[in-house]
Amino acid sequence: MQSSIIIIIPHYNDLIGLHNTISSIDEDIDLDIIIIDDGSINKPDYKSIEIKHTVFLEFLDKNSGIETALNLGLDFSLKKGYKLIGRLDCGDLCHKNKFTKQVKYLNKNQDVMLLGCWVRVLDEKHIFKFYLKHPVNYKKIKMGMYFNSMFVHPSVVFRSEIISTTGKYPLNRKAAEDYAFFFKVVKYYKSENYPEILLDYIISTKSISVENRKKQVYNRIRVLLDNFYFGPLPVYGILRNIILMLIPVKIITFLKSKLYK
């Protein structure tokens, strides 16, 4: 019997990270998983995936970018009729019943259309760096989106019905496709964060946010311009991102490790 929730996991040449992420899933509810391989040299296969949940594999012929992989995952999820869609990235680790708690909350709060959670940030050696505890309240989230994304992308679960309004991940905001997507969701729908650490978020030196830092911040500025109005929040947000573009990632990570412990 098909579950009501499917988890989209994009994969690109990271079989160890994929194995660690899937192995961390420990839920009291049934869920399905769709792995989208983005043209990897070393591709996942069913034999190497050991988990009690149903797993699907889809393959892109060539490396096309995470936004394309995610949209393929959305197409699959919508075609199959899943009511809820979750996200994970290779390497990130779920705490027990992460999705169980989020699904239970969404079932009790039908007006909430997207739900993230708080996360613990670790480096590649799994050494603690800091916590990310984004706002829980929808009003604060709407305001905060002009400063930065108010959701950790692999932490979210959302109702599939929102795609008919928001559309899928934009292909023209590379490395900031999640920010653009969340901006649209928050504009139209009540969105919250579950106030509990439910995910270990791994900072990798090979991650998109590190390798394409300037492109990411540049496209974040473009997202802000897409949603611009004459007011203090958008102006501050743009100026803030211009400054961030000039600061190395290592310095930002160091400052967060001191501020968010």
PEVENKA-V300281 format. One record per helix or strand. SS is the DSSP state (alpha for helix, beta for strand). FROM is the first residue (numbers start at 1). TO is the last residue. If there is no record, write none. Layout:
ss:from:to
SS:FROM:TO
SS:FROM:TO
This chain:
ss:from:to
beta:5:11
alpha:15:24
beta:32:38
alpha:46:48
beta:54:60
alpha:66:80
beta:84:89
beta:93:94
alpha:98:108
beta:112:122
beta:128:132
alpha:138:144
alpha:153:155
beta:157:159
alpha:160:166
alpha:177:188
beta:190:202
alpha:208:211
alpha:213:226
alpha:232:246
alpha:249:259
